[in-house]
């Protein structure tokens, strides 16, 4: 929390003292979408240092927003869980995101491209239910990036969390998506569509025909993509 508060009894001021510190809302975003362990939280806020992440988590504990507890069946492994007060912040975080989607200009948003964050967001929003009941591997290739950051693999298996790999996992690839980082970000944020990107030769898809045909059912977009943008 900030070292010096607003010194006002107003609930807005009191809440801002808890929520207004840098990275706090983004950390809450990660907790609200289900991240519970330190390393998973780090992947959701890749530009946040581990030391600052630890501090913010302790601040949220002090504020009664999260609790730190031992993971079930894993002695010595700890998780962070939202309290009732933390879960009650869901609408606050969602509305901040909705406002940003409506009123922040598209060009300004696309100045801050980040393949790690984009792929982590895509990974946790993949819907395995329409996919075959077997292991499915999808490779996304960002042809405009350096080789070390160009290739990403999503490994989808029944009844398991989707895995994201930046090193080749050693499985046969079922579907390839080749594009540039900006185009994939535009698709993810709802600024363009998969069909339009293909028509404009900005996205190339090859591999399993069934997976390609059903892509709109399992490739779920950002939760904010459905929010109408009110500025260009």
Secondary structure, DSSP 8 states (H G I E B T S, - for coil): --SS------HHHHHHHHH-STTHHHHHHHHHTT--SHHHHHHHTTTS-HHHHHHHHHHHHHTTSEEEEE-TT-TT-EEEEE-HHHHTTHHHHHHHHHHHHHHS-HHHHTTS--HHHHHHHHHHHB-GGGS-SS-EEEEEEETTS-HHHHEEEEEE-TTS--EEESS--SS--SEEEEE-HHHHHHHHHTSS-HHHHHHTTS-EEEE-HHHHHTHHHHB---TTTTS-----
